Structures are given as C-alpha cells and as structure tokens.
Amino acid sequence: MDIPRYTLNDGHDLPAIGFGTAGLRGDDAVAAVTSALENGYRLLDTAVNYENEAEVGEAIRHSAVPREEIMVTSKIPGRHHAYDDAIRSTKESLERLGLDHLDLHLIHWPNPGRDLYHETWRALVDLRKEGLVRSVGVSNFTEAHLRRVIDETGVTPAVNQIELHPYWPQPEMQQVHDDLGVVTESWSPLGKRQAPFTEPPVAEAAERYGVTPGQVILRWQLQQGNLPIPKSATPSRQRENLDVFGFELSDDEMAAISGLGRPDGRLFGGDPDTHEEM
Ligand SMILES: NC(=O)c1ccc[n+]([C@@H]2O[C@H](COP(=O)([O-])OP(=O)(O)OC[C@H]3O[C@@H](n4cnc5c(N)ncnc54)[C@H](OP(=O)(O)O)[C@@H]3O)[C@@H](O)[C@H]2O)c1
C-alpha cells in the first residue's frame, strides 16, 4: 500500500499515518507490531513509558521490511528532562530498541511545573547533530511551550503530537502549527474508549461511503493535514485503518464531525499546562 507522506520542516518526511503502540506489552506487542509492518505501516510510535521499546525493536529486526523504510519514534519521559538525563535516556532507548538512530524523538509531556523542557529540547537538538536522532519534535506542547523552545534554540520542532479526535479537535493548535511549520500528529486519533462511532455525522458518513466509522474519523484527520497514529492489536483493524485513501469527505461532513468537539472532550483531562507525567 502506498501511503502519502508529509514533508517536515527539516526536509525529512513521514508517512501520513503511523501505528500507535501504547498499552501493547510483551509478546502481544511483538505480534501487533509485526503484523502492523506486514500490513503496511512504516511509522511506529513508542515511548520509554510504554515499556515496549525492546518488543518494538524485536519486531523490526524480525520483519522483512528493511530498517531504512521504517520510521521509529520514541519519547523522553518527564523524569529524564534535565540535559544529561535526556541524552542518557535517548541512548538507553536506542539500546532497548537495538537501533543506531531514532527517526523521530519527542519530549513526551512538557511538565512545566519542573521547568526543564527547554533543557530537554537543547539535548534533542544536540542529539540530532550527533546523528542519534534524525528528526526532533515534541508532544503535548502548547503554543507558549513551542514558542519558548524555538526562541531559545532557533530550532522549530518538526512535529507536535497532541490529543486530537472529534470530541477534542483542537483547531487553535492546528492553526499555531500551520503558522510555525509544525506537523500535527494526533494521539488517540479515534478517541480510544470514547470513540464517537455512533455519533450521526460519523455513522452517516460511514454508511454513505460504505466504510467503517473508524475509517471516517481517520479520513477526517487526514483531510485536515493531521498525522494520526491509531493503535490496534487486531490485524483486520490495522488494515482497515490504513485503507482510508479511497473516499473523500465533503466540507459539510468535515465540519459536522469537527462540530462534535466539546469543552470537556479530553479523554482524561490531560491539560499540558498542569498535567505532570514522569
Ligand atoms: N503523546 C502522548 O501523550 C500520547 C497519549 C496517548 C496515546 N499516544 C499514542 O497514540 C496512539 C494511539 O492512541 P490510543 O491507543 O490511545 O487510541 P486510539 O488509537 O484512538 O484507539 C485505540 C483503540 O481503538 C480500537 N480500534 C482501533 N482501530 C479500530 C477500528 N478501526 N474500529 C474499532 N476500534 C478500533 C483499538 O482496539 P484493538 O487494539 O483491540 O483493535 C483500541 O482499543 C497510542 O498507541 C500512542 O502511541 C500518545
């Protein structure tokens, strides 16, 4: 399957859809990532805190897909934010993954209460210079967090991975990203356990195009220029989630799905200004 790609502000590119791995552990993680690669995924999303980097690495090593075709993302956790800790954290991630470089490395949460994310960002910029990381980005950053790291280093994150699904569509952050040249990567892109599969704008579009509600939501993501990273342990759903390039939502359908957004739409209240995740 030929997945379109997004060009990043550093000249590299990424597939327009990736594979999320949060919650997958042990043999289940190896099996799910192995089948995701067989099914055509070429962007994998892991993190120190998912405790599955070794399993993701194992699946990559045993896959018939050449390493250079697979874009591997990991994330630095809050407890590793000081400069030296961030460097060490990244080297440990590479060791667990069994890789010589990450294709994308992110700061998992800004943890502004610790006020160290700008140090972490400087470490990422240096790791990129060393070649241990190809592209550098962030996750759960607000506009203020983004502007601070850009002002301090002159380097704009390639990606900001944020919570984004129909109940929490974040148009303001999409605009900030467009202004700054940052790709919006959507986490919990389907809405996880609160997926709005039966909401009329989603269910009716699915009926109209003969697709599933999940495909409608992923199509809604892509038509906004977002990069969704759906997770599925189910091979048939993995395939379904990539098969979203054969239909197009109208402007009205797009607006109706965005209209599902609501002030309490966050999945667990993860406000980046206050949420601490170590
Ligand atoms: N940066 C961050 O702070 C952050 C936070 C949360 C998540 N993430 C990343 O984002 C990834 C995706 O988010 P997520 O896993 O929370 O949520 P999600 O991808 O929105 O939803 C995953 C859930 O939806 C089910 N599912 C998948 N495809 C489906 C389909 N076509 N139809 C029906 N159900 C379907 C999966 O079930 P089965 O597995 O049983 O098929 C799973 O229970 C994570 O894995 C992680 O990599 C990042």
The ligand as a MOL file (V3000), in Angstrom:
LIG
                    3D

  0  0  0     0  0            999 V3000
M  V30 BEGIN CTAB
M  V30 COUNTS 48 52 0 0 0
M  V30 BEGIN ATOM
M  V30 1 N 1.9320 11.5510 23.3420 0
M  V30 2 C 1.0200 11.1650 24.2050 0
M  V30 3 O 0.8990 11.7160 25.3120 0
M  V30 4 C 0.1070 10.0440 23.8550 0
M  V30 5 C -1.0260 9.7690 24.6400 0
M  V30 6 C -1.8640 8.7170 24.2540 0
M  V30 7 C -1.5780 7.9720 23.1140 0
M  V30 8 N -0.4430 8.2440 22.3740 0 CHG=1
M  V30 9 C -0.0990 7.4700 21.1360 0
M  V30 10 O -1.2250 7.4400 20.2890 0
M  V30 11 C -1.5240 6.0740 19.9520 0
M  V30 12 C -2.9930 5.8840 19.6530 0
M  V30 13 O -3.7810 6.3000 20.7520 0
M  V30 14 P -4.6570 5.2980 21.6500 0
M  V30 15 O -4.0640 3.9500 21.5510 0
M  V30 16 O -4.7960 5.9290 22.9680 0 CHG=-1
M  V30 17 O -6.1090 5.3840 20.9940 0
M  V30 18 P -6.7650 5.1210 19.5520 0
M  V30 19 O -5.7290 4.7490 18.5650 0
M  V30 20 O -7.6340 6.2910 19.2720 0
M  V30 21 O -7.7180 3.9040 19.8750 0
M  V30 22 C -7.2430 2.6180 20.1210 0
M  V30 23 C -8.4260 1.7240 20.4780 0
M  V30 24 O -9.3380 1.6790 19.3770 0
M  V30 25 C -9.5150 0.3380 18.9460 0
M  V30 26 N -9.5500 0.4000 17.4650 0
M  V30 27 C -8.5080 0.6130 16.6400 0
M  V30 28 N -8.9270 0.6520 15.3640 0
M  V30 29 C -10.2620 0.4350 15.3870 0
M  V30 30 C -11.2500 0.3470 14.3790 0
M  V30 31 N -10.9550 0.5010 13.0910 0
M  V30 32 N -12.5400 0.1320 14.7770 0
M  V30 33 C -12.8530 -0.0160 16.0850 0
M  V30 34 N -11.9650 0.0640 17.0720 0
M  V30 35 C -10.6690 0.2850 16.7260 0
M  V30 36 C -8.3430 -0.4440 19.4770 0
M  V30 37 O -8.7520 -1.7680 19.7710 0
M  V30 38 P -7.8780 -3.0980 19.4230 0
M  V30 39 O -6.4400 -2.8030 19.7560 0
M  V30 40 O -8.4860 -4.1100 20.3170 0
M  V30 41 O -8.0960 -3.3830 17.9660 0
M  V30 42 C -8.0210 0.3020 20.7620 0
M  V30 43 O -8.8430 -0.1380 21.8170 0
M  V30 44 C -1.0360 5.3200 21.1980 0
M  V30 45 O -0.9450 3.9350 20.9760 0
M  V30 46 C 0.2670 6.0110 21.4410 0
M  V30 47 O 1.2430 5.5390 20.5260 0
M  V30 48 C 0.3830 9.2650 22.7260 0
M  V30 END ATOM
M  V30 BEGIN BOND
M  V30 1 1 1 2
M  V30 2 2 2 3
M  V30 3 1 2 4
M  V30 4 1 4 5
M  V30 5 2 4 48
M  V30 6 2 5 6
M  V30 7 1 6 7
M  V30 8 2 7 8
M  V30 9 1 8 9
M  V30 10 1 8 48
M  V30 11 1 9 10
M  V30 12 1 9 46
M  V30 13 1 10 11
M  V30 14 1 11 12
M  V30 15 1 11 44
M  V30 16 1 12 13
M  V30 17 1 13 14
M  V30 18 2 14 15
M  V30 19 1 14 16
M  V30 20 1 14 17
M  V30 21 1 17 18
M  V30 22 2 18 19
M  V30 23 1 18 20
M  V30 24 1 18 21
M  V30 25 1 21 22
M  V30 26 1 22 23
M  V30 27 1 23 24
M  V30 28 1 23 42
M  V30 29 1 24 25
M  V30 30 1 25 26
M  V30 31 1 25 36
M  V30 32 1 26 27
M  V30 33 1 26 35
M  V30 34 2 27 28
M  V30 35 1 28 29
M  V30 36 1 29 30
M  V30 37 2 29 35
M  V30 38 1 30 31
M  V30 39 2 30 32
M  V30 40 1 32 33
M  V30 41 2 33 34
M  V30 42 1 34 35
M  V30 43 1 36 37
M  V30 44 1 36 42
M  V30 45 1 37 38
M  V30 46 2 38 39
M  V30 47 1 38 40
M  V30 48 1 38 41
M  V30 49 1 42 43
M  V30 50 1 44 45
M  V30 51 1 44 46
M  V30 52 1 46 47
M  V30 END BOND
M  V30 END CTAB
M  END
